[in-house]
Amino acid sequence: MLAPVLQHPVEALLCLPFLLLGLSHMTRPGMWRSFFVELHAMGPRGVIWRSFTLELWPAVAIVAFHQEWTWPGILLTIHGHALLAKIAIGLLAPELGLRSLAMAQTHGNRGFVIGGAYLMAMGFYCLLRLVL
């Protein structure tokens, strides 16, 4: 039998980043809000920066190497495809990407706490896939 990491390499790759980013979003939402406000102030360069540093690598890893269309693996597959669509929209229509970044100013810290809970859930999903 293969080791869990070899059976689920994408989950192994993303487990720790999901958990760490999720915990950070939940415990330090003001830091993330400030960061996203600064990205928004950069204009389209902020959209590019967010897309290429935070979102593109997990999206590509999932879309390229995790095409599981049955439960529960479909959860991660859908996340990857949705993230890649978000990146494409933001890069092809930067005004929409900027609207997304502007939500940090209008929605406050609560959105980051909710986002952090989602990232934590994805991290725990990946962890469960590795240990079960």
N, CA, C and O atoms as a MOPAC input file, in Angstrom:
PM7 MOZYME 1SCF
protein

 N      0.83400 1    -1.17600 1     0.00000 1
 C      0.00000 1     0.00000 1     0.00000 1
 C      0.88700 1     1.25100 1     0.00000 1
 O      1.89600 1     1.30500 1     0.70200 1
 N      0.50200 1     2.24300 1    -0.78600 1
 C      1.26100 1     3.47100 1    -0.86900 1
 C      1.07300 1     4.30900 1     0.38700 1
 O      0.01900 1     4.27300 1     1.02100 1
 N      2.09300 1     5.05200 1     0.73200 1
 C      1.97200 1     5.99100 1     1.85300 1
 C      0.91300 1     7.03300 1     1.50800 1
 O      0.75000 1     7.37100 1     0.33500 1
 N      0.18300 1     7.55400 1     2.51000 1
 C     -0.87000 1     8.53400 1     2.24400 1
 C     -0.39800 1     9.74500 1     1.44400 1
 O     -1.15100 1    10.27800 1     0.62800 1
 N      0.84600 1    10.18500 1     1.67000 1
 C      1.36100 1    11.33500 1     0.93000 1
 C      1.44100 1    11.02100 1    -0.55200 1
 O      1.16900 1    11.88700 1    -1.38300 1
 N      1.81100 1     9.79100 1    -0.89500 1
 C      1.89300 1     9.40700 1    -2.29000 1
 C      0.50900 1     9.18500 1    -2.89500 1
 O      0.30900 1     9.40500 1    -4.08900 1
 N     -0.43900 1     8.75100 1    -2.07800 1
 C     -1.80300 1     8.56000 1    -2.56600 1
 C     -2.51700 1     9.88600 1    -2.77300 1
 O     -3.36200 1     9.99600 1    -3.66200 1
 N     -2.20000 1    10.87700 1    -1.98300 1
 C     -2.87700 1    12.17300 1    -2.02200 1
 C     -1.84500 1    13.30500 1    -2.01800 1
 O     -1.76700 1    14.06400 1    -1.05200 1
 N     -1.04900 1    13.42500 1    -3.09500 1
 C      0.03100 1    14.42500 1    -3.07300 1
 C     -0.46300 1    15.86600 1    -3.00600 1
 O      0.18500 1    16.69700 1    -2.37100 1
 N     -1.57800 1    16.18600 1    -3.63500 1
 C     -2.07500 1    17.56400 1    -3.60300 1
 C     -2.53400 1    17.91900 1    -2.19800 1
 O     -2.27000 1    19.01800 1    -1.71000 1
 N     -3.22200 1    16.98400 1    -1.55100 1
 C     -3.63600 1    17.21800 1    -0.17600 1
 C     -2.41700 1    17.40600 1     0.73100 1
 O     -2.42500 1    18.25300 1     1.62400 1
 N     -1.36400 1    16.60400 1     0.49200 1
 C     -0.14400 1    16.72400 1     1.28900 1
 C      0.50600 1    18.09300 1     1.07000 1
 O      1.00900 1    18.70300 1     2.01500 1
 N      0.49600 1    18.56600 1    -0.15900 1
 C      1.08700 1    19.86100 1    -0.48700 1
 C      0.31600 1    21.01600 1     0.13700 1
 O      0.92200 1    21.98100 1     0.60100 1
 N     -1.01500 1    20.93300 1     0.15500 1
 C     -1.84300 1    22.06600 1     0.55500 1
 C     -2.30900 1    22.04500 1     2.00600 1
 O     -2.79700 1    23.05900 1     2.50500 1
 N     -2.17200 1    20.93400 1     2.68100 1
 C     -2.67400 1    20.81300 1     4.04800 1
 C     -2.11000 1    21.89400 1     4.96800 1
 O     -2.87500 1    22.63800 1     5.58200 1
 N     -0.82900 1    21.98900 1     5.07000 1
 C     -0.20900 1    22.95600 1     5.97700 1
 C     -0.49200 1    24.40300 1     5.56400 1
 O     -0.85800 1    25.20200 1     6.42500 1
 N     -0.34100 1    24.78000 1     4.28500 1
 C     -0.68100 1    26.16400 1     3.92200 1
 C     -2.13700 1    26.52300 1     4.21800 1
 O     -2.40700 1    27.61900 1     4.71000 1
 N     -3.08000 1    25.62400 1     3.93000 1
 C     -4.48100 1    25.90400 1     4.24200 1
 C     -4.66400 1    26.13500 1     5.74100 1
 O     -5.31700 1    27.09600 1     6.14600 1
 N     -4.09400 1    25.26300 1     6.55800 1
 C     -4.25100 1    25.39000 1     8.00500 1
 C     -3.58400 1    26.65900 1     8.53600 1
 O     -4.16700 1    27.37300 1     9.35200 1
 N     -2.37900 1    26.93600 1     8.08000 1
 C     -1.65300 1    28.11100 1     8.55400 1
 C     -2.33600 1    29.40500 1     8.11500 1
 O     -2.53500 1    30.30500 1     8.93200 1
 N     -2.69200 1    29.50800 1     6.85400 1
 C     -3.36800 1    30.71500 1     6.37600 1
 C     -4.74100 1    30.88000 1     7.02800 1
 O     -5.14400 1    31.99300 1     7.36500 1
 N     -5.45100 1    29.77400 1     7.20200 1
 C     -6.75800 1    29.84100 1     7.84000 1
 C     -6.66100 1    30.32300 1     9.27400 1
 O     -7.42100 1    31.19200 1     9.70000 1
 N     -5.72100 1    29.75300 1    10.01600 1
 C     -5.53400 1    30.16800 1    11.40900 1
 C     -5.11100 1    31.63500 1    11.48400 1
 O     -5.57000 1    32.37400 1    12.35600 1
 N     -4.24600 1    32.05000 1    10.57900 1
 C     -3.80500 1    33.43400 1    10.53500 1
 C     -4.96700 1    34.38000 1    10.22700 1
 O     -5.10000 1    35.42800 1    10.86000 1
 N     -5.80500 1    34.01500 1     9.25900 1
 C     -6.98300 1    34.83100 1     8.93100 1
 C     -7.91900 1    34.96100 1    10.13800 1
 O     -8.49200 1    36.02400 1    10.38000 1
 N     -8.06200 1    33.87500 1    10.88300 1
 C     -8.99800 1    33.88000 1    12.00900 1
 C     -8.44800 1    34.62600 1    13.22400 1
 O     -9.20700 1    35.27300 1    13.94500 1
 N     -7.14800 1    34.54200 1    13.45500 1
 C     -6.57200 1    35.15400 1    14.65200 1
 C     -6.02900 1    36.55600 1    14.40400 1
 O     -5.88400 1    37.32900 1    15.35200 1
 N     -5.73000 1    36.90100 1    13.17200 1
 C     -5.17100 1    38.21000 1    12.82000 1
 C     -5.90300 1    38.83200 1    11.63100 1
 O     -5.26500 1    39.22300 1    10.65300 1
 N     -7.23200 1    38.92900 1    11.70000 1
 C     -7.97100 1    39.46200 1    10.55000 1
 C     -7.60600 1    40.90200 1    10.21600 1
 O     -7.65700 1    41.29600 1     9.05100 1
 N     -7.23900 1    41.69400 1    11.22000 1
 C     -6.85200 1    43.08500 1    10.96600 1
 C     -5.60000 1    43.18100 1    10.10700 1
 O     -5.48600 1    44.06900 1     9.26200 1
 N     -4.66500 1    42.26700 1    10.32600 1
 C     -3.44700 1    42.23600 1     9.52100 1
 C     -3.79200 1    41.95800 1     8.06200 1
 O     -3.27100 1    42.61500 1     7.16100 1
 N     -4.66700 1    40.98600 1     7.83300 1
 C     -5.06500 1    40.63900 1     6.46600 1
 C     -5.86700 1    41.76000 1     5.82900 1
 O     -5.70400 1    42.05800 1     4.64500 1
 N     -6.73700 1    42.38000 1     6.62100 1
 C     -7.52300 1    43.50100 1     6.09200 1
 C     -6.58600 1    44.60900 1     5.62800 1
 O     -6.74200 1    45.13300 1     4.52600 1
 N     -5.62400 1    44.96500 1     6.45400 1
 C     -4.65600 1    45.99900 1     6.10000 1
 C     -3.88800 1    45.62700 1     4.83200 1
 O     -3.67900 1    46.47000 1     3.95900 1
 N     -3.47600 1    44.38200 1     4.73500 1
 C     -2.73800 1    43.90300 1     3.56600 1
 C     -3.58400 1    44.03400 1     2.29600 1
 O     -3.08900 1    44.48700 1     1.26400 1
 N     -4.84500 1    43.64300 1     2.37100 1
 C     -5.70500 1    43.71100 1     1.19800 1
 C     -6.04900 1    45.15300 1     0.83200 1
 O     -6.21700 1    45.46400 1    -0.34700 1
 N     -6.15700 1    46.03200 1     1.82000 1
 C     -6.37300 1    47.45600 1     1.54700 1
 C     -5.16100 1    48.00800 1     0.79000 1
 O     -5.31700 1    48.77100 1    -0.16300 1
 N     -3.96100 1    47.62300 1     1.21500 1
 C     -2.74400 1    48.05300 1     0.51300 1
 C     -2.70100 1    47.50100 1    -0.90600 1
 O     -2.30300 1    48.20900 1    -1.83100 1
 N     -3.10400 1    46.24300 1    -1.09100 1
 C     -3.14700 1    45.68200 1    -2.44300 1
 C     -4.12700 1    46.45400 1    -3.31400 1
 O     -3.83800 1    46.74100 1    -4.47600 1
 N     -5.28100 1    46.78800 1    -2.75700 1
 C     -6.27800 1    47.55600 1    -3.51100 1
 C     -5.71400 1    48.91000 1    -3.92400 1
 O     -5.95100 1    49.37000 1    -5.04100 1
 N     -4.97200 1    49.54500 1    -3.02800 1
 C     -4.38000 1    50.84900 1    -3.32900 1
 C     -3.36300 1    50.76800 1    -4.46800 1
 O     -3.09200 1    51.77600 1    -5.12100 1
 N     -2.80500 1    49.60200 1    -4.71300 1
 C     -1.85200 1    49.41900 1    -5.80400 1
 C     -2.53500 1    49.38900 1    -7.17000 1
 O     -1.86300 1    49.46800 1    -8.19800 1
 N     -3.85400 1    49.27600 1    -7.18900 1
 C     -4.57100 1    49.19400 1    -8.46100 1
 C     -4.40700 1    47.81400 1    -9.08200 1
 O     -4.28600 1    46.81900 1    -8.36800 1
 N     -4.40300 1    47.75100 1   -10.41400 1
 C     -4.28500 1    46.43800 1   -11.08100 1
 C     -3.04200 1    45.64600 1   -10.68000 1
 O     -3.06000 1    44.41500 1   -10.70200 1
 N     -1.96300 1    46.34100 1   -10.31300 1
 C     -0.76600 1    45.61800 1    -9.85200 1
 C     -1.06300 1    44.81000 1    -8.59400 1
 O     -0.47800 1    43.74600 1    -8.39000 1
 N     -1.96600 1    45.30300 1    -7.75000 1
 C     -2.36000 1    44.57100 1    -6.55200 1
 C     -3.10500 1    43.29200 1    -6.88700 1
 O     -2.93300 1    42.27200 1    -6.22000 1
 N     -3.93700 1    43.34900 1    -7.92700 1
 C     -4.65000 1    42.14800 1    -8.37900 1
 C     -3.64600 1    41.11800 1    -8.89200 1
 O     -3.74900 1    39.93000 1    -8.58500 1
 N     -2.68100 1    41.58400 1    -9.67200 1
 C     -1.65200 1    40.68000 1   -10.20200 1
 C     -0.86300 1    40.07100 1    -9.04900 1
 O     -0.62100 1    38.86400 1    -9.02500 1
 N     -0.46400 1    40.90500 1    -8.10100 1
 C      0.34300 1    40.43100 1    -6.98000 1
 C     -0.40800 1    39.36100 1    -6.19000 1
 O      0.14400 1    38.30200 1    -5.89100 1
 N     -1.67900 1    39.64500 1    -5.85200 1
 C     -2.48000 1    38.66700 1    -5.10400 1
 C     -2.61400 1    37.36200 1    -5.89400 1
 O     -2.45300 1    36.27000 1    -5.34900 1
 N     -2.90800 1    37.49900 1    -7.17900 1
 C     -3.13300 1    36.31200 1    -8.00300 1
 C     -1.90100 1    35.43000 1    -8.08700 1
 O     -1.99300 1    34.21300 1    -7.93200 1
 N     -0.75300 1    36.03600 1    -8.33100 1
 C      0.45500 1    35.24600 1    -8.55600 1
 C      1.13100 1    34.77600 1    -7.27600 1
 O      1.82100 1    33.75700 1    -7.29400 1
 N      0.95500 1    35.48200 1    -6.17700 1
 C      1.65000 1    35.05500 1    -4.96200 1
 C      0.80100 1    34.20500 1    -4.04200 1
 O      1.32400 1    33.31200 1    -3.37600 1
 N     -0.50600 1    34.46000 1    -3.98700 1
 C     -1.34400 1    33.74900 1    -3.02300 1
 C     -2.23400 1    32.67500 1    -3.64500 1
 O     -2.53400 1    31.67100 1    -3.00000 1
 N     -2.65100 1    32.87500 1    -4.87300 1
 C     -3.72000 1    32.03400 1    -5.41300 1
 C     -3.31300 1    31.09200 1    -6.54400 1
 O     -3.85700 1    29.99200 1    -6.65200 1
 N     -2.37500 1    31.50000 1    -7.38000 1
 C     -2.10800 1    30.72300 1    -8.58800 1
 C     -1.52000 1    29.35100 1    -8.30500 1
 O     -1.94400 1    28.36300 1    -8.90600 1
 N     -0.54600 1    29.27100 1    -7.39600 1
 C      0.11200 1    27.96600 1    -7.20300 1
 C     -0.83200 1    26.90500 1    -6.65700 1
 O     -0.77700 1    25.77300 1    -7.13800 1
 N     -1.70800 1    27.19500 1    -5.67200 1
 C     -2.61800 1    26.11700 1    -5.26300 1
 C     -3.64800 1    25.79300 1    -6.33900 1
 O     -4.03000 1    24.63400 1    -6.50000 1
 N     -4.10100 1    26.81000 1    -7.07800 1
 C     -5.07600 1    26.56000 1    -8.14300 1
 C     -4.49200 1    25.64300 1    -9.21300 1
 O     -5.14400 1    24.69400 1    -9.64900 1
 N     -3.27700 1    25.92700 1    -9.62900 1
 C     -2.63200 1    25.11300 1   -10.66200 1
 C     -2.37700 1    23.69400 1   -10.15700 1
 O     -2.60100 1    22.72800 1   -10.88800 1
 N     -1.91700 1    23.56100 1    -8.92900 1
 C     -1.66700 1    22.22400 1    -8.37000 1
 C     -2.94800 1    21.39900 1    -8.36500 1
 O     -2.93700 1    20.22200 1    -8.72700 1
 N     -4.04800 1    22.01800 1    -7.95500 1
 C     -5.31600 1    21.28000 1    -7.88600 1
 C     -5.82900 1    20.94600 1    -9.27300 1
 O     -6.19100 1    19.80000 1    -9.54000 1
 N     -5.86500 1    21.93600 1   -10.16200 1
 C     -6.41300 1    21.70300 1   -11.50300 1
 C     -5.55600 1    20.71800 1   -12.28700 1
 O     -6.08600 1    19.90100 1   -13.04000 1
 N     -4.24400 1    20.78600 1   -12.12100 1
 C     -3.35700 1    19.89200 1   -12.87700 1
 C     -3.30500 1    18.47500 1   -12.31100 1
 O     -3.18600 1    17.51300 1   -13.07000 1
 N     -3.39100 1    18.33600 1   -10.99700 1
 C     -3.11100 1    17.03300 1   -10.38700 1
 C     -4.21900 1    16.47000 1    -9.50600 1
 O     -4.04100 1    15.41300 1    -8.89900 1
 N     -5.35100 1    17.15000 1    -9.42400 1
 C     -6.41500 1    16.65200 1    -8.55200 1
 C     -7.76200 1    16.73500 1    -9.27400 1
 O     -8.55700 1    17.63800 1    -9.01500 1
 N     -8.00300 1    15.81400 1   -10.15400 1
 C     -9.26500 1    15.75900 1   -10.88600 1
 C    -10.10100 1    14.60400 1   -10.34700 1
 O    -10.32700 1    13.60000 1   -11.02300 1
 N    -10.54300 1    14.77600 1    -9.13100 1
 C    -11.34800 1    13.75500 1    -8.46300 1
 C    -12.79100 1    14.24500 1    -8.42400 1
 O    -13.08900 1    15.24900 1    -7.77700 1
 N    -13.67400 1    13.55200 1    -9.10400 1
 C    -15.05000 1    14.02200 1    -9.27700 1
 C    -16.05300 1    13.21000 1    -8.47000 1
 O    -17.24000 1    13.19500 1    -8.79400 1
 N    -15.59100 1    12.53700 1    -7.42500 1
 C    -16.48400 1    11.82000 1    -6.51900 1
 C    -16.29400 1    12.38200 1    -5.11800 1
 O    -15.28400 1    13.01700 1    -4.81700 1
 N    -17.29000 1    12.13300 1    -4.26400 1
 C    -17.25100 1    12.62500 1    -2.89200 1
 C    -16.19700 1    11.88700 1    -2.09500 1
 O    -16.09700 1    10.67200 1    -2.27000 1
 N    -15.43600 1    12.47800 1    -1.27300 1
 C    -15.35400 1    13.88500 1    -0.90900 1
 C    -14.30400 1    14.65900 1    -1.69500 1
 O    -14.17600 1    15.87200 1    -1.53000 1
 N    -13.54800 1    13.96400 1    -2.55200 1
 C    -12.46900 1    14.61400 1    -3.29300 1
 C    -12.92500 1    15.75500 1    -4.18200 1
 O    -12.15000 1    16.66000 1    -4.49000 1
 N    -14.18000 1    15.71000 1    -4.59100 1
 C    -14.70800 1    16.76500 1    -5.45100 1
 C    -14.64000 1    18.13700 1    -4.78000 1
 O    -14.58300 1    19.16000 1    -5.46200 1
 N    -14.64600 1    18.16100 1    -3.44700 1
 C    -14.57700 1    19.44200 1    -2.73100 1
 C    -13.30400 1    20.21200 1    -3.08700 1
 O    -13.35200 1    21.40700 1    -3.37800 1
 N    -12.18700 1    19.52800 1    -3.06000 1
 C    -10.91500 1    20.17700 1    -3.38800 1
 C    -10.84300 1    20.49600 1    -4.87800 1
 O    -10.32900 1    21.54600 1    -5.26300 1
 N    -11.35200 1    19.60300 1    -5.71300 1
 C    -11.35900 1    19.84100 1    -7.15700 1
 C    -12.15800 1    21.09500 1    -7.49600 1
 O    -11.70000 1    21.92700 1    -8.27900 1
 N    -13.33000 1    21.23500 1    -6.92200 1
 C    -14.16400 1    22.41100 1    -7.17500 1
 C    -13.46500 1    23.67200 1    -6.66200 1
 O    -13.48600 1    24.70900 1    -7.32400 1
 N    -12.84700 1    23.57900 1    -5.48700 1
 C    -12.10900 1    24.72900 1    -4.94900 1
 C    -11.04800 1    25.18800 1    -5.94600 1
 O    -10.92900 1    26.38300 1    -6.21700 1
 N    -10.28500 1    24.25800 1    -6.49000 1
 C     -9.21900 1    24.60700 1    -7.43300 1
 C     -9.74500 1    25.25000 1    -8.70300 1
 O     -9.18900 1    26.23800 1    -9.18300 1
 N    -10.82000 1    24.68500 1    -9.24900 1
 C    -11.38800 1    25.24800 1   -10.47900 1
 C    -11.99500 1    26.62400 1   -10.22100 1
 O    -11.86200 1    27.52100 1   -11.05300 1
 N    -12.65900 1    26.80100 1    -9.08000 1
 C    -13.24000 1    28.10700 1    -8.74300 1
 C    -12.13200 1    29.14400 1    -8.53400 1
 O    -12.26300 1    30.29000 1    -8.96600 1
 N    -11.05400 1    28.74700 1    -7.88000 1
 C     -9.94000 1    29.65700 1    -7.65800 1
 C     -9.29000 1    30.05500 1    -8.97700 1
 O     -8.95000 1    31.22200 1    -9.17400 1
 N     -9.11700 1    29.09800 1    -9.88000 1
 C     -8.53700 1    29.40500 1   -11.18600 1
 C     -9.45300 1    30.34200 1   -11.98200 1
 O     -8.96900 1    31.24500 1   -12.66400 1
 N    -10.76400 1    30.13500 1   -11.89900 1
 C    -11.71400 1    31.03100 1   -12.57000 1
 C    -11.61500 1    32.44000 1   -11.98500 1
 O    -11.63800 1    33.42300 1   -12.72600 1
 N    -11.50400 1    32.54100 1   -10.66000 1
 C    -11.35900 1    33.84600 1   -10.00200 1
 C    -10.10300 1    34.55500 1   -10.48400 1
 O    -10.13100 1    35.75500 1   -10.75500 1
 N     -9.01400 1    33.82800 1   -10.59200 1
 C     -7.75600 1    34.40100 1   -11.06300 1
 C     -7.91500 1    34.89700 1   -12.49700 1
 O     -7.50900 1    36.01500 1   -12.81500 1
 N     -8.49900 1    34.07700 1   -13.35700 1
 C     -8.68100 1    34.45900 1   -14.76000 1
 C     -9.53900 1    35.71400 1   -14.88100 1
 O     -9.21500 1    36.62300 1   -15.64400 1
 N    -10.61700 1    35.75700 1   -14.13600 1
 C    -11.49400 1    36.93900 1   -14.17600 1
 C    -10.73200 1    38.17100 1   -13.69800 1
 O    -10.80600 1    39.22900 1   -14.32400 1
 N    -10.00900 1    38.04100 1   -12.60500 1
 C     -9.26300 1    39.17700 1   -12.06700 1
 C     -8.18300 1    39.68500 1   -13.00700 1
 O     -7.95400 1    40.89100 1   -13.10000 1
 N     -7.51500 1    38.76900 1   -13.70700 1
 C     -6.44900 1    39.18500 1   -14.61100 1
 C     -6.98100 1    39.70100 1   -15.94700 1
 O     -6.37100 1    40.57400 1   -16.56500 1
 N     -8.10900 1    39.16700 1   -16.38800 1
 C     -8.69200 1    39.61800 1   -17.65700 1
 C     -9.59200 1    40.83400 1   -17.49200 1
 O     -9.78200 1    41.60300 1   -18.43500 1
 N    -10.14100 1    41.00700 1   -16.30400 1
 C    -10.99000 1    42.16300 1   -15.99400 1
 C    -10.54800 1    42.70400 1   -14.63500 1
 O    -11.21400 1    42.47500 1   -13.62500 1
 N     -9.41400 1    43.42800 1   -14.61400 1
 C     -8.85200 1    43.87400 1   -13.33100 1
 C     -9.81300 1    44.69900 1   -12.48600 1
 O     -9.68900 1    44.72100 1   -11.26100 1
 N    -10.75800 1    45.37100 1   -13.10900 1
 C    -11.71800 1    46.15400 1   -12.31500 1
 C    -12.55000 1    45.23700 1   -11.42100 1
 O    -12.95200 1    45.64100 1   -10.33000 1
 N    -12.81000 1    44.01200 1   -11.86500 1
 C    -13.52600 1    43.05100 1   -11.01400 1
 C    -12.62500 1    42.54100 1    -9.89500 1
 O    -13.07700 1    42.35700 1    -8.76400 1
 N    -11.36200 1    42.31500 1   -10.20800 1
 C    -10.40700 1    41.91400 1    -9.17800 1
 C    -10.23800 1    42.99400 1    -8.12300 1
 O    -10.08800 1    42.69700 1    -6.93700 1
 N    -10.26300 1    44.24200 1    -8.55400 1
 C    -10.16600 1    45.34900 1    -7.60700 1
 C    -11.40500 1    45.43700 1    -6.73400 1
 O    -11.31100 1    45.78000 1    -5.55500 1
 N    -12.56400 1    45.13100 1    -7.29900 1
 C    -13.79200 1    45.12300 1    -6.48600 1
 C    -13.69300 1    44.08000 1    -5.38800 1
 O    -14.14200 1    44.30000 1    -4.26300 1
 N    -13.10400 1    42.94800 1    -5.72400 1
 C    -12.90800 1    41.89900 1    -4.72900 1
 C    -11.98400 1    42.39400 1    -3.61400 1
 O    -12.26000 1    42.17200 1    -2.43500 1
 N    -10.89900 1    43.05600 1    -3.98000 1
 C     -9.97100 1    43.57900 1    -2.97200 1
 C    -10.61700 1    44.68000 1    -2.14400 1
 O    -10.31400 1    44.81900 1    -0.95900 1
 N    -11.49600 1    45.45800 1    -2.74600 1
 C    -12.15300 1    46.56300 1    -2.03900 1
 C    -13.06100 1    46.06200 1    -0.92400 1
 O    -13.37000 1    46.81200 1     0.00200 1
 N    -13.48700 1    44.82100 1    -0.99600 1
 C    -14.36600 1    44.28600 1     0.05100 1
 C    -13.67800 1    44.29400 1     1.41700 1
 O    -14.35400 1    44.29000 1     2.44600 1
 N    -12.34600 1    44.30600 1     1.43800 1
 C    -11.63600 1    44.37400 1     2.71700 1
 C    -11.98300 1    45.66800 1     3.45100 1
 O    -12.07900 1    45.68700 1     4.67800 1
 N    -12.16700 1    46.73900 1     2.70000 1
 C    -12.51000 1    48.02600 1     3.31800 1
 C    -13.96400 1    48.06000 1     3.75300 1
 O    -14.28200 1    48.59100 1     4.81800 1
 N    -14.84600 1    47.50100 1     2.94200 1
 C    -16.27600 1    47.63500 1     3.21900 1
 C    -16.81300 1    46.57600 1     4.17000 1
 O    -17.76900 1    46.84000 1     4.89900 1
 N    -16.22400 1    45.38600 1     4.18200 1
 C    -16.74600 1    44.29500 1     5.00300 1
 C    -15.98300 1    44.09700 1     6.30300 1
 O    -16.43700 1    43.36400 1     7.18100 1
 N    -14.84100 1    44.73500 1     6.43600 1
 C    -14.10000 1    44.65700 1     7.68800 1
 C    -13.47300 1    43.30300 1     7.95700 1
 O    -13.26600 1    42.49500 1     7.05100 1
 N    -13.17600 1    43.07900 1     9.23100 1
 C    -12.46300 1    41.87000 1     9.65000 1
 C    -13.30200 1    40.60500 1     9.54900 1
 O    -12.75900 1    39.51300 1     9.38300 1
 N    -14.61000 1    40.74100 1     9.64600 1
 C    -15.48100 1    39.55600 1     9.67400 1
 C    -15.28000 1    38.65400 1     8.45000 1
 O    -15.27300 1    37.42900 1     8.56900 1
 N    -15.11800 1    39.26500 1     7.28700 1
 C    -14.91100 1    38.48100 1     6.06900 1
 C    -13.64900 1    37.63500 1     6.13400 1
 O    -13.61300 1    36.52600 1     5.60000 1
 N    -12.61700 1    38.15200 1     6.78300 1
 C    -11.37400 1    37.39200 1     6.88900 1
 C    -11.51600 1    36.24100 1     7.88300 1
 O    -10.92100 1    35.18000 1     7.69100 1
 N    -12.28900 1    36.44000 1     8.92700 1
 C    -12.53900 1    35.36100 1     9.87700 1
 C    -13.32000 1    34.23800 1     9.18800 1
 O    -13.00300 1    33.06200 1     9.36500 1
 N    -14.32600 1    34.59700 1     8.41400 1
 C    -15.11000 1    33.60400 1     7.67300 1
 C    -14.22100 1    32.89300 1     6.64800 1
 O    -14.26100 1    31.66900 1     6.52600 1
 N    -13.42500 1    33.66800 1     5.92000 1
 C    -12.48800 1    33.06600 1     4.95800 1
 C    -11.49700 1    32.14500 1     5.64200 1
 O    -11.15200 1    31.08600 1     5.11700 1
 N    -11.04000 1    32.55500 1     6.82100 1
 C    -10.11400 1    31.71100 1     7.58200 1
 C    -10.75400 1    30.40800 1     8.00500 1
 O    -10.11100 1    29.35800 1     7.97700 1
 N    -12.02600 1    30.46800 1     8.40000 1
 C    -12.73400 1    29.23500 1     8.77400 1
 C    -12.84200 1    28.30800 1     7.56600 1
 O    -12.70200 1    27.09200 1     7.69600 1
 N    -13.09200 1    28.88600 1     6.39300 1
 C    -13.15800 1    28.06900 1     5.16900 1
 C    -11.79400 1    27.43000 1     4.88700 1
 O    -11.72000 1    26.23900 1     4.58600 1
 N    -10.71900 1    28.21600 1     4.98200 1
 C     -9.38600 1    27.66500 1     4.73300 1
 C     -9.03700 1    26.57600 1     5.74900 1
 O     -8.43100 1    25.56400 1     5.39800 1
 N     -9.42700 1    26.79100 1     7.01300 1
 C     -9.19100 1    25.76400 1     8.02900 1
 C     -9.94800 1    24.48300 1     7.68200 1
 O     -9.41300 1    23.38400 1     7.82800 1
 N    -11.19000 1    24.62500 1     7.22400 1
 C    -11.97400 1    23.44800 1     6.84200 1
 C    -11.29100 1    22.70700 1     5.69200 1
 O    -11.23800 1    21.47700 1     5.69300 1
 N    -10.77200 1    23.44600 1     4.71700 1
 C    -10.06400 1    22.80000 1     3.60900 1
 C     -8.79400 1    22.11300 1     4.11400 1
 O     -8.44400 1    21.02700 1     3.65100 1
 N     -8.11200 1    22.74700 1     5.05900 1
 C     -6.90900 1    22.14400 1     5.62600 1
 C     -7.20900 1    20.86600 1     6.38800 1
 O     -6.48000 1    19.88100 1     6.27100 1
 N     -8.29500 1    20.87800 1     7.17900 1
 C     -8.67100 1    19.66700 1     7.90700 1
 C     -9.12800 1    18.56700 1     6.95200 1
 O     -8.87000 1    17.38800 1     7.19300 1
 N     -9.80700 1    18.95000 1     5.86600 1
 C    -10.18500 1    17.96400 1     4.85300 1
 C     -8.91800 1    17.29500 1     4.30400 1
 O     -8.84900 1    16.06900 1     4.21600 1
 N     -7.91500 1    18.10800 1     3.93600 1
 C     -6.67400 1    17.56300 1     3.38800 1
 C     -5.97800 1    16.66600 1     4.42300 1
 O     -5.46400 1    15.60100 1     4.08000 1
 N     -5.96500 1    17.09700 1     5.67000 1
 C     -5.33700 1    16.30700 1     6.73600 1
 C     -6.05300 1    14.96700 1     6.91000 1
 O     -5.40300 1    13.93000 1     7.04800 1
 N     -7.36900 1    14.98400 1     6.90300 1
 C     -8.12800 1    13.74000 1     7.02700 1
 C     -7.84700 1    12.78400 1     5.87400 1
 O     -7.75000 1    11.57400 1     6.07300 1
 N     -7.71700 1    13.33200 1     4.66900 1
 C     -7.39100 1    12.48100 1     3.51700 1
 C     -6.02800 1    11.80900 1     3.69100 1
 O     -5.80300 1    10.70600 1     3.19100 1
 N     -5.12700 1    12.47700 1     4.40000 1
 C     -3.79000 1    11.91200 1     4.59500 1
 C     -3.74000 1    10.86500 1     5.69900 1
 O     -2.94000 1     9.93100 1     5.64000 1
 N     -4.59200 1    11.02000 1     6.70400 1
 C     -4.49900 1    10.10700 1     7.84500 1
 C     -5.51800 1     8.96400 1     7.79300 1
 O     -5.35700 1     7.96500 1     8.49400 1
 N     -6.55000 1     9.09900 1     6.98100 1
 C     -7.55600 1     8.02700 1     6.90700 1
 C     -7.31500 1     7.11600 1     5.73000 1
 O     -8.06800 1     6.16400 1     5.52200 1

